[in-house]
């Protein structure tokens, strides 16, 4: 008998944060004043200083010279199509209504973790300045997955952002990987990101369900943890080579489907019938590799492929 789900308790109305009339009260911290001075020195203008209504954190609303702002160096690549669409809409309404978030860069200027496309759109239409929420906490730049809402991520984009963040943090803040759970979102993305770096057209969506079951954040510090992720990525690439060969055998028999790789991966996945337990990455991938190498396309029937579902090749 299924257990009844516990209802999540609802917060009391108006029980959290600050009232609207209290956002500018109190004395700003010293680092906010330093940030105000930096904005002025950079040729920008502070429009307001206030506390956010939820957590009471101080921040600045400012107009910044557009050439002083850049995307974080570890976020996903720009979608030219999306940026062009944004530029067209912003130009037609003749208003910029969605401020970006920025933090001071480690060598001056400003990094935006969530405004890459809006920034590119404004540059494309010749804007001189951009309005931004300037946050005094530089670690916000690494919370990019939670902050980036302007264009939905696919598996490849999300994984590459995470591995780039991990490499940047390994140099600046080499704490254990497990302490960055909020920034990285899920451990499988680190291994997938390293895999995409090795193979740009890697089909991460086919392997993600398996990886989510076998991956956990590592207790090792980031430089050492990245070495483990590199090893695991190499193992996945070897597995992918064997899966590609199996897909090729299916195509030689006349099978055509965007789900062939997902079908093969699901077929060789030893976890598909396993419930519970804590499967390990090395053991699981080794079993899948052995099964992929023994995959017999001659035993596969058309109705089996037709019934398959899952992510197509990326």
N, C-alpha and C positions, 0 to 999 in steps of 0.2 A: 504494500500500500504506500503510495507516494506521500511523503511528508508535506504538510501544509507549509507554504512559504510565509515567513514572518513579514508582516507589513513594516516597511521602513517608516519610522516615526517622522511626522512632519514637523518642521520647526514652527514655533509660534509666530504669527504674523508680526512683522516689524520688531523682531527680537534680536537682530544681529546688525552690527555696524554702527554707523554714525547718522544722526539726523541731518537733513539737508542744510540746516543752518549752522552746522558745526564743522564744515569741511575746511575752513580757513582759520579756525581758531587755534591758539597755542603757538608755541615757538618752534619753527622749523629746525631740524638738526643742522649742525655745522656743515656736514657734507652736502646738504642741499644748497647752502649759500655758495659753497665752492663750485657746485654745478651751475648755479645761476651766473657766476662770474665767467665760467668756461664758455657758456652759451654766448655771452656778450663778446668775449674775446674772439670767438669764432665767427663773428659777424651776424649772429642770430639775435632774436629778441624773445625774452620771456614774456608770455602773455598772462600767465597765472601760476601761482604756487598753491597747492592744496593737498589735502589728504583724500585718498580714495574712500568712497563711502562704505566699502565692505570691511577692509582690514585696517583702515586708518593710516596706511602707508603714505608718506609724503612723496609727491611727484610734481613735475613741472610740465605745463603746456607751453610749447615754444614754437616759434617759426625759425627754421634753420636753412642756411644756404644749401641748395640741393647738392652742390658739389662736395659738401662736407659729410654726406650720408652715403653709406654703402651697406649692402646686405652682409650678414655674417658670412665669413668665408667657408663655413662648413654646411650651408644649407643647400637644398636641391637646386638644380639648374633652372634657369628661367625658361618659362614657356612663352615663346615669341607670340603664339596665337592668343594666349590669354592676356598678355601685356598689350597687344594691339587692340583687343576688344575693350579693355579697360580705358586705354587712351582715347578711343573713339567716344565712349560714353562720357568720360570726364570732360572732354572737349565740347561735346554737344550741350551738356547741361551747364558748362562754364563755371563749375564749382568743384572744389575738392572737399568732400564732406566726411572723410573717413581717416582721421589721423593715424599715422603709423606709431609703433612703439620703437624707441631707440635707447641704447645705453652708450656711455662713452667707450670708444675703442681703446685697446691697450696702448696704442701709440697715437692717440688723439683722434679727432673726428668722432663719428657716431656709427654704431652698428645697429641695423634693424633686423630682428629675428622674424618679423612677420609682415614686412612691407616691401619685399623684393619686387613684386609685380606692380604695385602702386607707384613705387619709386621710378621704375622703368617707364611706366606710362606717363608720368609727369615730365620726365626727361624728354620723352618722345615728342611731346607737344610744346616743348620749349620753356617750361616753368623755371623760375629762378629760385623759388623757395618751396619748402614742404612743411606742413604743420605736424608736430610729433608730440607724443607723451614721452618725456625724457625721465627715465627711471634711474635713481642713484645706485641701484643694486646691479652690478655688471653680470652677476650670475643669471639674471633673467634671460640673457642672450642664449643660454643653453637650454632654455625651456621652450624650444622652438616648436616641438610637436604639439604642445598644448596651446600655443599662441597662434599658430599659423592657420587662419580660418579663411583666407581669401581664395584658396583653391584646394580641393580635396587631394590628399596624397594617395598615390597607389603604392603597392608594396615596394617597388624599386626606389621611388623617391624617398619614402620614409626610411628605408634601410640605409641608403646612402647618406642621408642626413645624420643618422645616428652614428654610423662609423666615423664620419668626418668630425662630429662633435667629440667622440671618444678620443680620436687622435689629437685634437686640439687640447682637450682637458688633460691628456697624459703629459703634455708639456707644461701646462699651467697649474694644474691642481691634481697631482697623481695619487688621489685617494683610492681606496678599493672600488672596484667596479660596482659592487653591490650598493654603494652609497649614492649612486646616480640613477636609482630606479625611476625617479620622476622624470629626469631629463631623457633617459633612453626608452622609457615606456615599457618595453618587453625585451628579454634577453635574446630571443631569436633574431631580432632585427640586427644585432651586432654581427652575428655569424652571416646572416644574409647580406649585410652591407659589404663585408669583406669578400663575399663571393661575387657580388656585382662588380666590385673593383677588379676582380680577376677576369670576369667574363661579363661584358656589358649586356649581353642578351640572355643572361642566366634567367631561368624560369622560376623565380623565387616563390611565386604563388603556388606552384605545385608542391613545394617542399615545406611551406610555412606551417601547415597543420601538424605535420610530424615534428618539426622543430619546436613548436610551442609545447609539446609534451615532454621533450627531452632536455630542453634548455633551462637554465637557471642563471641568475646573476652570480658572478664569480666573486669569491672573497679576496682574490689577489688584487694587488694594486694595478691601476690601469695599464702601465707599460707591460707588465707580465700577462695581464688578462688579454691584451691585444695580441700577444704572441699565441695564446691559446686559440683565439678567434681566427687567426691566420691559418693555424693548423686545421681547424675544423672546416674552414672555407675550402682549403685544398682537398680535404676528404669529400666535401660536397661536389666539388668540380669533378673529381674522379668518378663519383657516383653518377653525376649528370652525363658524363661521357658514355657510361654503360647504358643509361636510360635512353640517350639519343640513338645509340645503336639498336636498342630494342624497338624504338619508334620507327626507325628506318626499316626494320624487318617487317613491321606491320604495314607500312606504306607499300613495300614491295608486294605484299599480298593483296593490295588494293584497298586497304582501309584509309579513309580520309575523314578526319574530324579535328576540330581545333582543340579537342580534349584528349588527344592521344597520349601526350606526355603525362597529364594528370592521371589518366587511366593506368599507365604503366607504373607510375609512382604509387598509386593506391594499391595496385595488384601486388607489389613487392614489399609493401609496408607491413612489418611484423606486428605493429601496434593496432592494426585495424580490428582485431578480435580480442585485444587485451584490455581488460578493465582494471583500473587501480594500479598499485605499484608505482615505482619511480624508475622508469626506463632511462637508460644512460645513452648519451650521444654516441660514443665510440662503438658500443655494442650494437646499437640499432642501425647505424649507418653501415657497419661491416656486414650485417645480415642482409641489408638491402642491396649492397653491392654484389654480394654473392648471388642473390636471387636475380638481379638484373643481368648478370653475366650468363645465367642459365635460362633466361627468359625464352620460351618457345612460342614464337608467333604462330606456329602451325596449330596450336591448341586453342587459339582464341577464335571465338565465334562472333559474327556480326552483331547479334543481339546483345552481347556483352558490352561491346564498345558503344552501341546505341544507347544503352541504359546508363552509361557512365556520365557523371557530372563532375564539375570542378572547374578550377580556373584554367582558361586556355593559356597557351604559351605567351609569355610577356612580350 
